[in-house]
């Protein structure tokens, strides 16, 4: 994933999904990276074009050890949109990302199709406490506060019941650059976005965790009092990092909101440029496989590669009316029915990346046994095991 110059800094980003679909830009929380959105993003694949990036000083975006304001982070995101040629986007942010989203919607309202603010605030007391946290991290690193942070971020039983979800977040936090974390702490301490909330004109959804001690629901209510048209959802059984703790519920509310404010989706049918189809093809099957196929095509098979890239991956997989998870399930079901082992194996791992769970794959193959015959499903179970191995245990 590349680095790009934006607002005088370099940002690490990922842009994937149907080229003709509206863009949803995700901004991460303090002490995480773009990977914090991993549990949520599969719900959007194939319906929206997803832009994720690491806030400066987080993940793979280099730190700049100089005082900043939250408005500077908003300018970073605006610069990223400019650099990628994205005129307007749906903006989604959690915690610090939500603060970034608020500032962006105030500074450049014409660029924001909609705004979703998760577990965030327009003002956070007190500046002294944030400066003290920054000083601690500068001296001792984020490891010094990781345990206390995880307690605020997740419900008490969640780390025990879902270690696979918590450990990557904990690792992101510990690996966050000291200076990158500290300057953002200082920015939060100085922040007061409340006077500008009334200038936000974009449709706005605010999602709070009912049990969030970091940004309690009262903070979300304060935002909604300032943005009169904002909608408020309070998720039960969720603390601060609700997109990780309750991804299904969060995605359900987010998608319903985005679909109501979809904006111009671009062409869903008709001719789609080869480059756009290629982006979709690489997004599903992976760059290595696709580039190898194109390189091996030669002059004889070149027109065929052009055809399937434009038609199959541009017009069909690029049609945002079906999410990529659904398309993956349909494709696998058809390959079982037709006995296409090679194509089934090609699509089974991408299906998992598109959000299909092993349990859903199992259910698909059991249904295939009823409608296509036991021998066909028997072969598909074997193919899946040959590709995924222990991932199915």
Kinemage of the C-alpha trace (Angstrom):
@kinemage 1
@onewidth
@group {chain A} dominant
@subgroup {mainchain}
@vectorlist {calphas} color= white
{ca unk a 1} P 0.000 0.000 0.000
{ca unk a 2} L 1.442 3.359 -1.028
{ca unk a 3} L 2.393 6.610 0.662
{ca unk a 4} L 1.126 9.825 -0.867
{ca unk a 5} L 1.938 13.479 -0.272
{ca unk a 6} L -1.013 15.300 1.316
{ca unk a 7} L -1.012 18.676 3.058
{ca unk a 8} L 2.767 18.648 3.353
{ca unk a 9} L 2.871 15.243 5.024
{ca unk a 10} L 2.947 11.661 3.778
{ca unk a 11} L -0.021 9.410 4.385
{ca unk a 12} L -0.236 5.646 4.039
{ca unk a 13} L -3.531 4.704 2.398
{ca unk a 14} L -5.574 1.976 0.724
{ca unk a 15} L -8.264 2.569 -1.906
{ca unk a 16} L -10.326 -0.405 -3.033
{ca unk a 17} L -13.749 -1.331 -4.354
{ca unk a 18} L -15.847 -0.694 -7.462
{ca unk a 19} L -14.481 2.269 -9.374
{ca unk a 20} L -17.929 3.645 -10.157
{ca unk a 21} L -19.212 3.551 -6.579
{ca unk a 22} L -19.279 6.437 -4.072
{ca unk a 23} L -16.176 6.765 -1.897
{ca unk a 24} L -16.336 6.186 1.864
{ca unk a 25} L -13.279 7.608 3.649
{ca unk a 26} L -12.424 6.082 7.046
{ca unk a 27} L -10.339 7.960 9.638
{ca unk a 28} L -8.884 5.957 12.531
{ca unk a 29} L -8.827 6.608 16.263
{ca unk a 30} L -5.933 7.791 18.403
{ca unk a 31} L -3.424 4.966 18.834
{ca unk a 32} L -4.675 2.709 16.025
{ca unk a 33} L -4.097 2.367 12.286
{ca unk a 34} L -6.286 1.804 9.246
{ca unk a 35} L -6.467 -1.884 10.188
{ca unk a 36} L -8.864 -0.996 13.015
{ca unk a 37} L -11.558 -0.904 10.312
{ca unk a 38} L -10.882 -4.519 9.211
{ca unk a 39} L -13.988 -5.972 10.935
{ca unk a 40} L -16.229 -3.326 9.352
{ca unk a 41} L -14.937 -2.918 5.797
{ca unk a 42} L -16.093 -6.307 4.410
{ca unk a 43} L -19.695 -5.180 4.920
{ca unk a 44} L -19.134 -2.344 2.416
{ca unk a 45} L -17.145 -4.194 -0.234
{ca unk a 46} L -18.753 -4.177 -3.640
{ca unk a 47} L -21.249 -1.486 -2.685
{ca unk a 48} L -18.875 1.393 -1.948
{ca unk a 49} L -15.316 2.357 -2.829
{ca unk a 50} L -13.407 2.287 0.449
{ca unk a 51} L -10.600 4.710 1.292
{ca unk a 52} L -8.644 4.010 4.466
{ca unk a 53} L -5.533 5.786 5.659
{ca unk a 54} L -3.269 6.023 8.690
{ca unk a 55} L -3.520 9.342 10.513
{ca unk a 56} L -0.141 11.090 10.561
{ca unk a 57} L 2.160 9.516 13.143
{ca unk a 58} L 0.070 6.336 13.210
{ca unk a 59} L 0.554 3.037 11.424
{ca unk a 60} L 2.796 3.524 8.393
{ca unk a 61} L 2.221 7.297 8.105
{ca unk a 62} L 5.370 9.064 9.336
{ca unk a 63} L 5.197 11.303 12.385
{ca unk a 64} L 5.935 15.025 12.334
{ca unk a 65} L 6.986 16.133 15.807
{ca unk a 66} L 5.494 19.616 15.721
{ca unk a 67} L 2.379 21.107 17.352
{ca unk a 68} L -0.822 20.559 15.393
{ca unk a 69} L -4.550 21.200 15.731
{ca unk a 70} L -7.385 18.862 14.797
{ca unk a 71} L -7.967 21.173 11.831
{ca unk a 72} L -4.537 20.137 10.510
{ca unk a 73} L -5.675 16.522 10.526
{ca unk a 74} L -8.775 17.567 8.588
{ca unk a 75} L -6.523 19.273 6.052
{ca unk a 76} L -4.524 16.035 5.796
{ca unk a 77} L -7.668 14.142 4.789
{ca unk a 78} L -8.677 16.914 2.407
{ca unk a 79} L -5.204 16.791 0.846
{ca unk a 80} L -5.500 13.018 0.468
{ca unk a 81} L -8.819 13.376 -1.346
{ca unk a 82} L -7.260 15.996 -3.611
{ca unk a 83} L -4.210 13.845 -4.345
{ca unk a 84} L -6.441 10.909 -5.311
{ca unk a 85} L -8.764 13.035 -7.436
{ca unk a 86} L -11.790 12.399 -5.204
{ca unk a 87} L -14.170 15.350 -5.317
{ca unk a 88} L -16.672 14.260 -2.667
{ca unk a 89} L -16.793 11.429 -0.156
{ca unk a 90} L -18.789 9.978 2.686
{ca unk a 91} L -16.582 10.536 5.754
{ca unk a 92} L -16.520 8.081 8.664
{ca unk a 93} L -14.383 8.623 11.757
{ca unk a 94} L -14.056 7.083 15.195
{ca unk a 95} L -12.765 9.026 18.206
{ca unk a 96} L -9.886 11.155 16.846
{ca unk a 97} L -11.117 10.231 13.359
{ca unk a 98} L -14.539 11.597 14.269
{ca unk a 99} L -12.949 14.837 15.424
{ca unk a 100} L -11.131 14.988 12.097
{ca unk a 101} L -14.426 14.419 10.294
{ca unk a 102} L -16.168 17.207 12.193
{ca unk a 103} L -13.384 19.668 11.372
{ca unk a 104} L -13.408 18.643 7.700
{ca unk a 105} L -17.182 19.035 7.425
{ca unk a 106} L -16.834 22.561 8.837
{ca unk a 107} L -13.882 23.578 6.650
{ca unk a 108} L -14.962 22.043 3.337
{ca unk a 109} L -18.687 21.209 3.506
{ca unk a 110} L -18.920 20.875 -0.276
{ca unk a 111} L -16.583 17.847 -0.144
{ca unk a 112} L -18.606 15.790 2.360
{ca unk a 113} L -21.509 13.698 1.039
{ca unk a 114} L -22.332 12.474 4.526
{ca unk a 115} L -20.663 12.347 7.930
{ca unk a 116} L -20.624 9.431 10.376
{ca unk a 117} L -19.157 10.131 13.808
{ca unk a 118} L -18.441 7.151 16.051
{ca unk a 119} L -17.514 7.272 19.753
{ca unk a 120} L -16.248 10.818 19.525
{ca unk a 121} L -16.658 14.309 20.946
{ca unk a 122} L -16.492 17.963 19.964
{ca unk a 123} L -14.539 18.845 23.125
{ca unk a 124} L -12.573 16.720 25.599
{ca unk a 125} L -11.526 17.863 29.085
{ca unk a 126} L -9.012 18.699 30.187
{ca unk a 127} L -6.029 20.119 28.341
{ca unk a 128} L -3.811 19.395 31.336
{ca unk a 129} L -4.776 15.699 31.442
{ca unk a 130} L -4.099 15.299 27.709
{ca unk a 131} L -0.749 17.048 28.034
{ca unk a 132} L 0.143 14.733 30.927
{ca unk a 133} L -0.745 11.690 28.824
{ca unk a 134} L 1.391 13.041 25.982
{ca unk a 135} L 4.319 13.507 28.346
{ca unk a 136} L 3.972 9.965 29.692
{ca unk a 137} L 3.992 8.475 26.193
{ca unk a 138} L 6.967 10.584 25.121
{ca unk a 139} L 8.917 9.304 28.124
{ca unk a 140} L 7.782 5.692 28.308
{ca unk a 141} L 6.010 4.848 25.040
{ca unk a 142} L 2.417 3.779 24.478
{ca unk a 143} L 3.092 0.445 26.228
{ca unk a 144} L 2.966 2.365 29.517
{ca unk a 145} L -0.763 3.079 29.065
{ca unk a 146} L -1.922 0.169 26.916
{ca unk a 147} L -3.676 -1.802 29.678
{ca unk a 148} L -5.666 1.183 30.902
{ca unk a 149} L -6.555 2.062 27.312
{ca unk a 150} L -7.816 -1.430 26.445
{ca unk a 151} L -10.055 -1.318 29.544
{ca unk a 152} L -11.664 1.875 28.266
{ca unk a 153} L -11.940 0.589 24.700
{ca unk a 154} L -13.534 -2.829 25.273
{ca unk a 155} L -16.176 -4.345 27.549
{ca unk a 156} L -14.700 -6.444 30.386
{ca unk a 157} L -15.355 -9.880 28.829
{ca unk a 158} L -14.579 -8.984 25.225
{ca unk a 159} L -10.767 -9.514 25.333
{ca unk a 160} L -11.345 -13.003 26.767
{ca unk a 161} L -14.090 -14.025 24.355
{ca unk a 162} L -12.618 -12.355 21.258
{ca unk a 163} L -8.819 -12.294 21.563
{ca unk a 164} L -8.482 -12.395 17.779
{ca unk a 165} L -10.199 -9.019 17.567
{ca unk a 166} L -8.428 -7.367 20.504
{ca unk a 167} L -4.820 -8.454 20.007
{ca unk a 168} L -4.326 -6.683 16.637
{ca unk a 169} L -5.673 -3.469 18.164
{ca unk a 170} L -3.406 -3.820 21.177
{ca unk a 171} L -0.451 -4.385 18.859
{ca unk a 172} L -1.323 -1.313 16.782
{ca unk a 173} L -1.459 0.754 19.954
{ca unk a 174} L 1.895 -0.421 21.303
{ca unk a 175} L 3.547 0.148 17.920
{ca unk a 176} L 2.230 3.715 17.536
{ca unk a 177} L 5.002 6.295 17.257
{ca unk a 178} L 5.538 8.165 20.544
{ca unk a 179} L 5.691 11.594 18.970
{ca unk a 180} L 2.788 10.844 16.625
{ca unk a 181} L 0.612 9.874 19.580
{ca unk a 182} L 1.748 12.771 21.755
{ca unk a 183} L 1.110 15.584 19.277
{ca unk a 184} L -2.402 14.243 18.674
{ca unk a 185} L -3.008 14.160 22.448
{ca unk a 186} L -1.973 17.805 22.645
{ca unk a 187} L -4.297 18.633 19.746
{ca unk a 188} L -7.251 16.935 21.455
{ca unk a 189} L -6.531 18.844 24.653
{ca unk a 190} L -6.714 22.186 22.827
{ca unk a 191} L -9.734 21.215 20.692
{ca unk a 192} L -13.148 22.820 20.993
{ca unk a 193} L -15.267 22.199 17.898
{ca unk a 194} L -18.574 23.066 19.560
{ca unk a 195} L -18.863 26.616 18.184
{ca unk a 196} L -18.649 25.324 14.607
{ca unk a 197} L -21.071 22.385 14.814
{ca unk a 198} L -23.898 24.477 13.409
{ca unk a 199} L -21.893 24.964 10.203
{ca unk a 200} L -22.000 21.239 9.400
{ca unk a 201} L -24.530 20.799 6.615
{ca unk a 202} L -23.800 17.190 5.589
{ca unk a 203} L -26.271 14.483 6.651
{ca unk a 204} L -24.819 13.252 9.933
{ca unk a 205} L -25.049 9.983 11.869
{ca unk a 206} L -23.618 9.800 15.388
{ca unk a 207} L -23.004 6.344 16.907
{ca unk a 208} L -22.116 5.964 20.593
{ca unk a 209} L -21.291 2.975 22.774
{ca unk a 210} L -23.673 2.908 25.721
{ca unk a 211} L -20.892 1.822 28.100
{ca unk a 212} L -18.104 3.969 26.625
{ca unk a 213} L -16.112 5.629 29.442
{ca unk a 214} L -13.810 7.501 27.035
{ca unk a 215} L -16.472 9.382 25.077
{ca unk a 216} L -19.742 8.715 26.914
{ca unk a 217} L -23.089 9.041 25.123
{ca unk a 218} L -23.446 12.519 26.635
{ca unk a 219} L -20.642 13.624 24.309
{ca unk a 220} L -22.595 12.322 21.323
{ca unk a 221} L -25.719 14.074 22.559
{ca unk a 222} L -23.712 17.297 22.737
{ca unk a 223} L -22.737 16.892 19.076
{ca unk a 224} L -26.356 16.244 18.109
{ca unk a 225} L -27.435 19.354 19.993
{ca unk a 226} L -25.047 21.350 17.808
{ca unk a 227} L -25.816 19.556 14.529
{ca unk a 228} L -29.590 19.817 14.608
{ca unk a 229} L -30.162 17.385 11.733
{ca unk a 230} L -27.891 14.675 13.179
{ca unk a 231} L -29.207 11.188 13.956
{ca unk a 232} L -28.084 9.430 17.144
{ca unk a 233} L -27.671 5.677 17.664
{ca unk a 234} L -26.540 4.269 21.028
{ca unk a 235} L -25.229 0.699 20.825
{ca unk a 236} L -25.768 -1.499 23.901
{ca unk a 237} L -22.938 -3.749 25.003
{ca unk a 238} L -20.257 -1.533 23.479
{ca unk a 239} L -17.491 0.643 24.803
{ca unk a 240} L -15.197 2.959 22.867
{ca unk a 241} L -13.922 0.906 19.934
{ca unk a 242} L -17.427 -0.096 18.871
{ca unk a 243} L -16.438 -0.749 15.237
{ca unk a 244} L -14.283 -3.626 16.555
{ca unk a 245} L -16.478 -4.790 19.418
{ca unk a 246} L -19.809 -4.586 17.558
{ca unk a 247} L -18.900 -4.574 13.834
{ca unk a 248} L -22.120 -6.188 12.612
{ca unk a 249} L -24.400 -3.752 14.448
{ca unk a 250} L -22.183 -0.803 13.533
{ca unk a 251} L -22.137 -1.814 9.868
{ca unk a 252} L -25.908 -2.271 9.814
{ca unk a 253} L -26.524 1.292 10.995
{ca unk a 254} L -23.752 2.703 8.807
{ca unk a 255} L -24.936 1.003 5.615
{ca unk a 256} L -28.566 1.999 6.144
{ca unk a 257} L -27.425 5.600 6.582
{ca unk a 258} L -25.041 5.566 3.609
{ca unk a 259} L -27.652 4.014 1.341
{ca unk a 260} L -30.081 6.825 2.165
{ca unk a 261} L -27.464 9.411 1.239
{ca unk a 262} L -25.699 7.541 -1.509
{ca unk a 263} L -25.071 10.429 -3.901
{ca unk a 264} L -23.933 9.924 -7.474
{ca unk a 265} L -22.872 6.312 -7.831
{ca unk a 266} L -21.459 6.638 -11.300
{ca unk a 267} L -22.278 4.215 -14.072
{ca unk a 268} L -23.631 0.906 -12.812
{ca unk a 269} L -23.912 -0.535 -16.312
{ca unk a 270} L -22.450 0.176 -19.725
{ca unk a 271} L -18.845 0.412 -20.769
{ca unk a 272} L -16.335 0.769 -17.954
{ca unk a 273} L -12.727 1.606 -18.660
{ca unk a 274} L -10.146 -1.166 -18.546
{ca unk a 275} L -8.309 0.629 -15.724
{ca unk a 276} L -11.409 0.652 -13.540
{ca unk a 277} L -12.087 -3.032 -14.164
{ca unk a 278} L -8.462 -3.787 -13.418
{ca unk a 279} L -8.735 -2.038 -10.048
{ca unk a 280} L -11.738 -4.194 -9.141
{ca unk a 281} L -10.067 -7.378 -10.382
{ca unk a 282} L -6.941 -6.705 -8.325
{ca unk a 283} L -9.087 -5.768 -5.333
{ca unk a 284} L -10.797 -9.173 -5.338
{ca unk a 285} L -8.176 -11.601 -6.664
{ca unk a 286} L -5.002 -9.816 -5.556
{ca unk a 287} L -2.370 -7.951 -7.525
{ca unk a 288} L 0.068 -10.881 -7.856
{ca unk a 289} L -2.429 -13.236 -9.516
{ca unk a 290} L -3.891 -10.589 -11.833
{ca unk a 291} L -0.551 -9.169 -12.949
{ca unk a 292} L 0.751 -12.687 -13.593
{ca unk a 293} L -2.300 -13.480 -15.735
{ca unk a 294} L -1.895 -10.299 -17.762
{ca unk a 295} L 1.835 -10.839 -18.249
{ca unk a 296} L 1.322 -14.425 -19.441
{ca unk a 297} L -1.465 -13.566 -21.882
{ca unk a 298} L 0.695 -12.611 -24.841
{ca unk a 299} L -0.734 -11.314 -28.103
{ca unk a 300} L -3.100 -14.262 -28.591
{ca unk a 301} L -4.882 -14.120 -25.208
{ca unk a 302} L -4.445 -10.365 -24.697
{ca unk a 303} L -7.864 -9.469 -26.149
{ca unk a 304} L -9.450 -12.052 -23.863
{ca unk a 305} L -7.813 -10.507 -20.815
{ca unk a 306} L -9.018 -7.101 -21.976
{ca unk a 307} L -12.556 -8.445 -22.400
{ca unk a 308} L -12.897 -10.083 -18.977
{ca unk a 309} L -11.265 -7.107 -17.268
{ca unk a 310} L -13.672 -4.616 -18.840
{ca unk a 311} L -16.843 -6.735 -18.767
{ca unk a 312} L -16.575 -9.215 -15.883
{ca unk a 313} L -14.586 -6.987 -13.541
{ca unk a 314} L -15.666 -3.561 -14.748
{ca unk a 315} L -19.340 -3.807 -15.617
{ca unk a 316} L -20.347 -6.782 -13.448
{ca unk a 317} L -18.132 -6.698 -10.324
{ca unk a 318} L -18.128 -2.902 -10.670
{ca unk a 319} L -21.925 -2.687 -10.389
{ca unk a 320} L -22.488 -1.461 -6.791
{ca unk a 321} L -26.025 -2.859 -6.552
{ca unk a 322} L -24.627 -6.119 -5.142
{ca unk a 323} L -21.872 -6.069 -2.502
{ca unk a 324} L -18.779 -8.136 -3.194
{ca unk a 325} L -19.650 -10.585 -0.408
{ca unk a 326} L -22.865 -11.469 -2.230
{ca unk a 327} L -21.055 -11.730 -5.570
{ca unk a 328} L -18.498 -14.078 -3.998
{ca unk a 329} L -21.228 -16.366 -2.678
{ca unk a 330} L -23.042 -16.364 -6.038
{ca unk a 331} L -19.800 -17.129 -7.894
{ca unk a 332} L -18.878 -20.017 -5.603
{ca unk a 333} L -22.379 -21.486 -5.824
{ca unk a 334} L -22.306 -21.375 -9.612
{ca unk a 335} L -18.863 -22.971 -9.735
{ca unk a 336} L -20.100 -25.840 -7.545
{ca unk a 337} L -23.110 -26.371 -9.807
{ca unk a 338} L -20.969 -26.337 -12.940
{ca unk a 339} L -18.127 -28.391 -11.443
{ca unk a 340} L -15.531 -25.691 -12.173
{ca unk a 341} L -12.747 -26.664 -9.751
{ca unk a 342} L -10.128 -24.184 -10.957
{ca unk a 343} L -12.446 -21.195 -10.786
{ca unk a 344} L -13.876 -22.275 -7.411
{ca unk a 345} L -10.392 -22.483 -5.936
{ca unk a 346} L -9.509 -19.109 -7.442
{ca unk a 347} L -12.457 -17.424 -5.724
{ca unk a 348} L -12.653 -19.161 -2.362
{ca unk a 349} L -9.951 -17.202 -0.529
{ca unk a 350} L -11.045 -13.846 -2.015
{ca unk a 351} L -14.538 -14.699 -0.746
{ca unk a 352} L -13.202 -14.717 2.809
{ca unk a 353} L -11.552 -11.342 2.216
{ca unk a 354} L -14.915 -10.077 0.977
{ca unk a 355} L -16.525 -11.007 4.292
{ca unk a 356} L -17.720 -14.587 3.768
{ca unk a 357} L -17.095 -16.545 6.964
{ca unk a 358} L -16.111 -20.243 7.028
{ca unk a 359} L -19.526 -20.961 8.579
{ca unk a 360} L -21.283 -19.195 5.688
{ca unk a 361} L -19.136 -21.099 3.181
{ca unk a 362} L -20.138 -24.343 4.871
{ca unk a 363} L -23.817 -23.350 4.707
{ca unk a 364} L -23.468 -22.520 1.003
{ca unk a 365} L -21.980 -25.928 0.214
{ca unk a 366} L -24.676 -27.739 2.207
{ca unk a 367} L -27.354 -25.883 0.253
{ca unk a 368} L -25.515 -26.723 -2.971
{ca unk a 369} L -25.813 -30.411 -2.080
{ca unk a 370} L -29.607 -30.069 -2.087
{ca unk a 371} L -29.886 -28.171 -5.376
{ca unk a 372} L -26.906 -29.437 -7.405
{ca unk a 373} L -26.316 -32.935 -6.024
{ca unk a 374} L -24.179 -34.635 -3.410
{ca unk a 375} L -21.238 -35.390 -5.748
{ca unk a 376} L -20.910 -31.702 -6.702
{ca unk a 377} L -20.956 -30.559 -3.076
{ca unk a 378} L -18.597 -33.365 -2.062
{ca unk a 379} L -16.049 -32.093 -4.559
{ca unk a 380} L -16.511 -28.503 -3.394
{ca unk a 381} L -15.883 -29.440 0.249
{ca unk a 382} L -12.643 -31.090 -0.868
{ca unk a 383} L -11.616 -28.069 -2.983
{ca unk a 384} L -12.276 -25.678 -0.133
{ca unk a 385} L -10.201 -27.798 2.241
{ca unk a 386} L -7.342 -27.987 -0.263
{ca unk a 387} L -7.205 -24.206 -0.541
{ca unk a 388} L -7.982 -23.100 3.025
{ca unk a 389} L -6.692 -26.019 5.071
{ca unk a 390} L -6.644 -25.330 8.806
{ca unk a 391} L -8.564 -22.092 8.352
{ca unk a 392} L -11.695 -24.219 8.158
{ca unk a 393} L -11.082 -26.017 11.466
